Amino acid sequence: MALRLVTGPSTEPLTLTEAKAHLRVTTTDDDTYITALIVAARENVEQRLGRALYTQTLLRTLDAFPDAIILRRSPIQSVSWVKYLDGNGVLQLLDAAAYSTDFESEPGYVVPAYGYVWPTTYASINAVTVQYVAGYTTTGAIPQTIKQWMLMRIGALYEVREAESGPTSGSFAKPSFVDGLLERYWLPEVG
């Protein structure tokens, strides 16, 4: 039961200009480093929250069909396809009419459509795969609270660049109120 990124986001939730303004950096000397920190902060908050911050394609694999296929990394935009190994081990594309989706719930999920049941799968690991698109559709739709957490994280990473000084000193010393900004958006790891 794995989740893999197929296609990453085409843009980041924060621009280099926004990050530099927060850091009060006016030169271009650290632009590459700050850009890398933006990516690191996004990846970190996505992992912490179980969310996708901007449109990305994900692949969920399972060993068999469960009652409901949980789609991690809300918000979910669409399901591209559901494929499975049939009883003979042949890869099949499940007809979209055979399943229903719930994108309103967080996390989203896929279940058999009314009157349908999941097909029998081959007894193999990764017998079922679901490709789907998740994430906010615009950077403006990403909650400002999450962006603010990212800016604070970027600031801490920019300030403390050595691994030896991170966990025991400065802004990494102990959890702060800043992590509380994320509580409202956290999704538990399920299924």
C-alpha positions as CSV (number, residue, x, y, z in Angstrom):
1,M,0.0,0.0,0.0
2,A,2.2,2.8,-1.3
3,L,1.7,6.3,-2.6
4,R,4.0,7.6,-5.3
5,L,4.4,11.0,-6.9
6,V,4.0,10.6,-10.7
7,T,4.0,14.3,-11.7
8,G,5.0,17.0,-9.2
9,P,3.5,20.5,-9.0
10,S,4.3,22.9,-11.8
11,T,4.6,25.8,-9.4
12,E,5.3,26.3,-5.7
13,P,2.9,27.8,-3.2
14,L,5.3,30.7,-2.5
15,T,7.4,32.7,-5.0
16,L,11.0,33.5,-4.5
17,T,10.0,37.2,-4.1
18,E,7.6,36.3,-1.2
19,A,10.3,34.2,0.5
20,K,13.0,36.9,0.1
21,A,10.7,39.5,1.4
22,H,10.0,37.4,4.5
23,L,13.7,36.8,5.0
24,R,14.5,40.5,4.3
25,V,17.0,39.4,1.6
26,T,17.6,42.0,-1.1
27,T,20.5,40.4,-3.1
28,T,20.4,37.6,-5.6
29,D,23.3,35.7,-4.0
30,D,21.1,33.1,-2.2
31,D,18.3,32.8,-4.8
32,T,19.1,29.2,-5.6
33,Y,19.3,28.2,-2.0
34,I,16.1,30.0,-1.1
35,T,14.3,28.4,-4.0
36,A,15.4,25.0,-2.7
37,L,14.1,26.0,0.8
38,I,10.7,26.7,-0.7
39,V,10.5,23.2,-2.2
40,A,11.8,21.7,1.1
41,A,9.2,23.6,3.1
42,R,6.4,22.5,0.7
43,E,7.4,18.9,0.8
44,N,7.7,19.1,4.6
45,V,4.2,20.6,5.1
46,E,2.7,18.2,2.6
47,Q,4.1,15.2,4.6
48,R,3.0,16.7,7.9
49,L,-0.5,17.4,6.8
50,G,-1.2,14.6,4.4
51,R,-2.1,17.2,1.8
52,A,-1.1,18.2,-1.7
53,L,-0.6,21.9,-1.8
54,Y,-0.6,22.3,-5.6
55,T,-1.9,20.2,-8.5
56,Q,0.1,16.9,-8.7
57,T,-0.5,13.4,-10.0
58,L,-0.2,10.5,-7.6
59,L,-0.3,6.7,-7.9
60,R,-1.8,4.7,-5.1
61,T,-1.1,0.9,-5.1
62,L,-2.8,-1.8,-3.0
63,D,-2.6,-5.5,-2.8
64,A,-6.3,-6.0,-3.3
65,F,-9.5,-3.9,-3.4
66,P,-10.5,-2.7,0.1
67,D,-14.1,-1.6,0.9
68,A,-13.0,1.9,0.1
69,I,-9.8,3.1,-1.6
70,I,-8.5,6.0,0.5
71,L,-7.0,8.8,-1.7
72,R,-4.3,10.4,0.4
73,R,-3.1,14.0,-0.1
74,S,-6.3,16.0,-0.2
75,P,-7.9,17.9,-1.8
76,I,-8.6,15.5,-4.6
77,Q,-9.4,16.9,-8.0
78,S,-10.0,13.8,-10.1
79,V,-9.4,10.1,-10.6
80,S,-7.5,9.4,-13.8
81,W,-8.0,5.6,-13.8
82,V,-8.2,2.5,-11.7
83,K,-6.3,-0.6,-12.9
84,Y,-6.1,-4.1,-11.5
85,L,-4.6,-7.5,-12.1
86,D,-7.6,-9.8,-12.9
87,G,-7.8,-13.4,-11.6
88,N,-5.4,-14.5,-14.4
89,G,-2.8,-11.8,-13.7
90,V,-3.8,-9.7,-16.7
91,L,-3.8,-5.9,-16.2
92,Q,-7.3,-4.5,-16.7
93,L,-8.6,-0.9,-16.7
94,L,-11.7,-0.6,-14.5
95,D,-14.7,1.1,-16.3
96,A,-15.2,4.5,-14.6
97,A,-18.9,3.6,-14.4
98,A,-18.0,0.8,-11.9
99,Y,-16.8,3.2,-9.2
100,S,-17.9,6.3,-7.4
101,T,-15.7,9.0,-5.9
102,D,-15.9,11.2,-2.9
103,F,-13.8,14.3,-3.2
104,E,-15.7,16.3,-0.6
105,S,-14.4,14.1,2.3
106,E,-10.9,14.5,3.5
107,P,-9.2,12.2,2.7
108,G,-11.2,11.4,-0.5
109,Y,-12.0,7.9,-1.5
110,V,-13.2,5.6,-4.2
111,V,-15.9,2.9,-3.7
112,P,-17.8,0.6,-6.0
113,A,-20.7,2.4,-7.8
114,Y,-24.3,1.5,-6.8
115,G,-25.0,-2.1,-8.0
116,Y,-21.3,-2.9,-8.6
117,V,-18.8,-4.9,-6.6
118,W,-15.0,-4.8,-6.9
119,P,-13.7,-7.4,-9.3
120,T,-11.6,-10.3,-8.0
121,T,-7.9,-9.6,-8.2
122,Y,-4.9,-11.8,-8.7
123,A,-3.2,-12.7,-5.4
124,S,-0.2,-10.5,-5.9
125,I,1.3,-7.4,-4.3
126,N,0.3,-4.1,-5.9
127,A,-2.6,-5.8,-7.7
128,V,-4.6,-2.5,-7.7
129,T,-3.4,0.9,-8.8
130,V,-5.2,4.2,-8.8
131,Q,-3.9,7.3,-10.5
132,Y,-5.4,10.5,-9.4
133,V,-4.8,14.3,-9.3
134,A,-4.7,16.1,-6.0
135,G,-3.9,19.6,-4.7
136,Y,-5.3,23.1,-4.7
137,T,-5.9,24.3,-8.2
138,T,-4.4,27.8,-7.6
139,T,-1.8,29.2,-5.3
140,G,-4.5,31.6,-4.1
141,A,-6.6,28.7,-2.9
142,I,-3.9,27.4,-0.5
143,P,-4.7,28.5,3.0
144,Q,-2.7,31.5,4.1
145,T,-2.0,29.9,7.4
146,I,-0.1,27.1,5.6
147,K,1.9,29.6,3.6
148,Q,2.8,31.5,6.8
149,W,4.0,28.2,8.3
150,M,6.1,27.6,5.2
151,L,7.6,31.1,5.5
152,M,8.5,30.5,9.2
153,R,10.1,27.2,8.2
154,I,12.1,28.7,5.4
155,G,13.2,31.4,7.8
156,A,14.4,28.8,10.4
157,L,16.2,26.8,7.7
158,Y,17.8,29.9,6.2
159,E,19.0,30.9,9.7
160,V,20.3,27.5,10.8
161,R,22.3,25.9,8.0
162,E,24.3,23.3,9.9
163,A,22.8,19.9,11.0
164,E,24.8,19.9,14.2
165,S,23.2,23.1,15.4
166,G,19.6,22.3,14.3
167,P,17.8,20.1,16.9
168,T,19.5,21.5,20.0
169,S,19.6,25.2,19.5
170,G,18.0,28.3,18.0
171,S,14.6,28.1,16.3
172,F,14.7,24.3,16.2
173,A,15.0,23.9,20.0
174,K,11.4,22.8,20.7
175,P,8.0,22.8,19.1
176,S,6.6,26.3,18.9
177,F,3.3,28.0,18.4
178,V,4.1,28.0,14.7
179,D,3.3,24.3,14.3
180,G,-0.1,25.1,15.8
181,L,-0.9,27.0,12.6
182,L,-1.1,23.6,10.8
183,E,-3.5,21.8,13.3
184,R,-6.7,22.8,11.4
185,Y,-5.4,21.3,8.2
186,W,-3.9,18.1,9.4
187,L,-5.3,14.8,8.0
188,P,-4.7,11.6,9.8
189,E,-2.8,8.8,8.0
190,V,-5.5,6.3,7.2
191,G,-5.8,3.3,4.8
